[in-house]
Amino acid sequence: MKLFDSHCHLNDPKFKKDFEEVIERAKSNFVQHVIVVGYDLKNSRKAIELAERYPDFIRAAVAIHPHDADTVDHEKLKQLEELANHDYVVAIGETGLDYYKNYSPKEDQIRVFIEHINLANRVKKPVILHIRDAFGDAFSILEEHEVNERGIFHCFSGGVEEAKRAVELGFYVSFSGTVTFDSKKLEEAAVFTPLDRLLIETDAPYLTPVPKRGRRNEPAYVYFVAKKIAELRGMELEEIAGATYDNALRVFKIKEWS
């Protein structure tokens, strides 16, 4: 069995003390590959450094999170584009809209979201979307500003209607440990999402799935996300693992891991 954690933050300081052990635990729990996702310039550079150190296991995504949209200027976008062209960068993310916390004004979030879409199209890579309490605006923007290589609704927080809309737009839908938190809405969305558009992730070190909830999350725990979705869909764990693994290779355009 092979698992692919399509979104984690091994570039987070919480992994500094036991990074090697985290990698080994992941590999011991069937995780073949992970995408380490950036959320600012420094963190994005760290994601690339990790991919360079572990080319058999890690690829990177780079972006500036919507929380920090009000800090984004021309110079930061220029630096981000330089990072985006790295061979080990497979996506632009995480980007999007977060109206739940609203750390940056909506107009700045929208402006920077569109800038990330334009960047993704220039470098011919998919986007990884962080959308929270903002599906309406997100879908409107994606209809008006098409992402050529499409991408992923990461840590999906919507229901069936939002999942349907995401799939209609050509995107993949990724479920994290939150699908194990007894959310009927998420469970229904996980059952609805077509198998060929389904992804799994940890979003580590956040959102640790049941039965490990209360601990720091890590890629090894993506197993529990896959297990929960298999149970919800009445499928074998190996089927979910195989499908989501293949889907991750497809969306990130990884033909052969080398």
SVG drawing of the C-alpha trace seen along z (x, -y; Angstrom):
<svg xmlns="http://www.w3.org/2000/svg" viewBox="-25 -47 45 51">
<polyline fill="none" stroke="black" stroke-width="0.4" points="0.0,0.0 1.2,-3.5 -0.1,-6.8 0.6,-10.4 0.2,-13.2 -0.8,-16.0 -0.4,-18.9 1.8,-19.2 4.0,-21.8 7.2,-19.9 8.8,-23.4 7.1,-24.3 9.4,-24.8 7.4,-22.2 9.3,-19.5 12.8,-20.9 13.7,-18.6 12.7,-15.2 12.5,-15.8 14.3,-12.6 12.1,-10.5 9.0,-12.1 10.2,-11.1 10.9,-7.5 7.5,-7.1 5.8,-8.3 7.7,-5.8 6.9,-3.1 3.2,-3.9 3.1,-3.5 3.6,-7.2 5.7,-7.3 5.6,-11.1 4.5,-14.4 4.0,-17.9 5.5,-20.5 3.5,-23.7 4.7,-27.3 2.7,-30.2 5.2,-33.0 8.5,-33.7 10.7,-32.3 8.6,-29.3 8.4,-28.6 12.2,-28.7 12.4,-26.2 10.0,-23.9 12.3,-24.0 15.3,-23.3 13.6,-20.2 12.8,-19.0 16.4,-19.4 17.5,-17.5 14.9,-14.7 14.3,-14.5 13.0,-10.9 10.2,-11.9 9.4,-15.7 8.2,-18.2 7.4,-21.8 4.6,-24.4 5.2,-28.1 2.9,-31.0 1.9,-33.8 -1.1,-32.9 -4.2,-35.0 -3.7,-35.9 -0.7,-38.0 -2.3,-39.4 -2.1,-43.0 1.8,-42.7 2.1,-41.6 3.7,-44.1 5.5,-43.9 8.8,-43.0 7.4,-40.0 5.6,-38.8 8.8,-39.0 10.6,-36.9 7.8,-34.5 8.0,-34.0 11.7,-33.2 10.9,-30.5 8.0,-29.2 10.3,-28.4 12.4,-25.9 12.3,-22.4 11.1,-20.9 8.1,-23.3 5.0,-21.5 2.3,-24.0 1.5,-27.5 0.0,-27.5 -1.4,-27.8 -3.4,-30.7 -7.0,-31.7 -9.4,-33.5 -10.0,-33.2 -13.1,-35.2 -13.3,-33.3 -10.3,-35.0 -10.0,-38.0 -6.5,-38.8 -6.2,-40.8 -8.9,-42.9 -11.1,-41.1 -9.9,-43.4 -6.3,-42.5 -7.1,-38.8 -8.8,-38.9 -6.0,-41.0 -3.3,-38.6 -5.4,-35.5 -5.6,-36.7 -1.9,-37.5 -1.2,-33.9 -3.5,-32.5 -1.7,-34.6 1.6,-33.3 0.4,-29.7 -0.5,-30.2 2.9,-31.8 4.8,-28.9 2.3,-26.3 1.6,-24.8 -1.6,-24.0 -2.8,-26.0 -3.4,-24.8 -6.4,-26.6 -7.1,-27.7 -10.8,-28.6 -12.6,-29.2 -16.0,-30.8 -15.4,-32.2 -16.6,-29.7 -18.9,-32.2 -16.2,-34.7 -13.7,-31.9 -15.9,-30.2 -16.6,-33.6 -12.9,-34.4 -12.0,-31.0 -14.7,-31.4 -13.4,-34.8 -9.7,-34.0 -9.2,-30.4 -6.4,-28.4 -5.0,-26.6 -3.5,-23.6 -6.4,-23.6 -5.5,-22.5 -6.8,-21.5 -9.3,-22.7 -7.1,-21.8 -8.4,-20.9 -11.9,-21.0 -14.4,-22.6 -17.6,-22.6 -20.4,-20.3 -21.7,-18.4 -22.7,-21.5 -19.3,-23.1 -17.6,-19.8 -19.7,-19.5 -18.9,-23.0 -15.2,-22.4 -15.2,-19.3 -17.2,-21.0 -14.5,-23.6 -11.9,-20.9 -10.4,-20.8 -9.5,-18.1 -10.9,-18.0 -8.6,-17.1 -9.7,-15.9 -7.7,-16.3 -8.1,-15.0 -11.3,-17.1 -13.2,-14.4 -12.7,-12.2 -14.3,-14.9 -17.9,-13.7 -18.9,-16.3 -21.9,-15.1 -21.3,-17.8 -17.7,-16.7 -18.6,-13.0 -21.2,-13.6 -18.7,-15.5 -16.1,-12.8 -18.6,-10.2 -19.8,-12.5 -16.4,-13.5 -15.6,-11.3 -12.8,-8.9 -10.7,-10.3 -10.8,-13.8 -10.2,-12.7 -7.0,-13.6 -6.0,-13.1 -3.7,-15.2 -2.7,-15.9 -2.1,-19.6 0.5,-18.7 1.2,-19.9 -2.4,-20.9 -5.8,-19.1 -4.6,-15.8 -7.1,-13.0 -8.9,-10.7 -7.6,-8.6 -4.4,-10.7 -6.3,-13.9 -4.6,-16.1 -1.1,-15.3 1.0,-17.1 -0.1,-16.0 2.5,-14.4 2.4,-12.7 2.2,-9.2 -1.3,-10.0 -2.6,-10.4 -3.3,-6.7 -6.2,-7.6 -7.7,-10.0 -7.6,-7.3 -9.1,-4.8 -12.0,-7.0 -12.8,-7.8 -12.6,-4.1 -15.1,-3.4 -17.5,-6.2 -17.4,-5.0 -17.6,-1.3 -14.3,-0.7 -11.1,1.1 -8.4,-1.0 -6.0,0.1 -8.4,-1.3 -8.6,-4.7 -4.8,-4.7 -4.1,-3.8 -6.6,-6.2 -5.5,-9.2 -1.8,-8.3 -2.4,-8.3 -4.5,-11.5 -1.7,-13.3 0.8,-12.3 -1.6,-13.5 -2.5,-16.9 1.1,-17.8 2.2,-16.5 4.7,-14.1 5.3,-11.4 8.1,-9.7 9.5,-10.4 13.3,-11.0"/>
</svg>
